[in-house]
Amino acid sequence: MALSLLVGCSGDNARKVELGEKFTLAPGQSASVAGEQLKIGFVEMTGDSRCPSDVVCIQAGDVKCLVDIAYKGTSRSLTLTQPGLSGSPDTDFEAYRIAFDVQPYPVSTKQIQPEEYRLTLTVNRAGS
């Protein structure tokens, strides 16, 4: 299934970005890192249990989004998880460190529609 999703994300419509450049994807969009054999596609949100910013909660919750990553001819699906009320977390993938942030942050008076989510990423070489 991940391969079929990547075919839709990894075509010529993939946005070109540089290492270290912050970029934002909506669900269904993808980006290719210039000079690297790396493409990232934002597939969908898989869950958002973050405590709304205007409510007091016992737990902060988290938000999860599914991305497809194509690297050197192979593909892999990866779930990025951001704890509620935190800064931008990061994850390592192969030789890269990927920092990410999911917006918008929930408020109790508005339900976020799936197409409204945005995933902001920065890709760097691990250790740099």
Backbone hydrogen bonds, N-H to C=O, Kabsch-Sander energy under -0.5 kcal/mol:
donor,donor_aa,acceptor,acceptor_aa,energy
5,L,1,M,-1.7
6,L,2,A,-2.2
7,V,3,L,-1.9
8,G,4,S,-1.1
9,C,5,L,-1.2
10,S,6,L,-2.8
14,A,11,G,-1.7
15,R,30,S,-2.3
17,V,32,S,-2.5
20,G,123,V,-3.2
21,E,18,E,-2.0
23,F,121,L,-2.5
25,L,119,L,-2.6
28,G,42,F,-3.6
29,Q,26,A,-2.3
31,A,40,I,-2.6
32,S,15,R,-3.7
33,V,38,L,-2.8
34,A,17,V,-3.6
34,A,32,S,-0.6
36,E,33,V,-1.9
38,L,33,V,-0.5
38,L,36,E,-1.0
39,K,70,A,-2.2
40,I,31,A,-2.8
41,G,68,D,-2.8
42,F,29,Q,-2.6
43,V,41,G,-0.9
43,V,66,L,-2.0
44,E,66,L,-1.3
46,T,64,K,-2.7
47,G,64,K,-1.3
49,S,62,D,-3.3
51,C,60,A,-2.3
53,S,106,P,-2.7
55,V,52,P,-1.7
57,C,55,V,-0.6
63,V,82,Q,-2.2
64,K,47,G,-3.2
65,C,80,L,-2.2
66,L,44,E,-3.4
67,V,78,L,-2.9
68,D,41,G,-2.4
69,I,76,R,-3.1
70,A,39,K,-2.4
71,Y,69,I,-0.5
71,Y,74,T,-2.8
72,K,37,Q,-1.6
74,T,71,Y,-1.9
76,R,69,I,-2.0
78,L,67,V,-2.9
80,L,65,C,-2.9
80,L,78,L,-0.6
82,Q,63,V,-2.7
84,G,61,G,-3.1
86,S,83,P,-1.1
91,T,98,I,-2.1
93,F,96,Y,-2.7
96,Y,93,F,-2.7
97,R,124,N,-3.1
98,I,91,T,-3.3
99,A,97,R,-0.6
99,A,122,T,-2.6
100,F,89,P,-2.4
101,D,120,T,-1.8
103,Q,118,R,-2.4
107,V,110,K,-0.6
110,K,107,V,-1.3
116,E,113,Q,-2.2
117,Y,113,Q,-0.5
117,Y,114,P,-1.0
118,R,103,Q,-3.0
119,L,25,L,-2.8
120,T,101,D,-2.9
120,T,118,R,-0.6
121,L,23,F,-3.0
121,L,119,L,-0.5
122,T,99,A,-2.1
123,V,21,E,-0.6
124,N,97,R,-2.4
124,N,122,T,-0.5
126,A,95,A,-2.5
128,S,125,R,-1.7
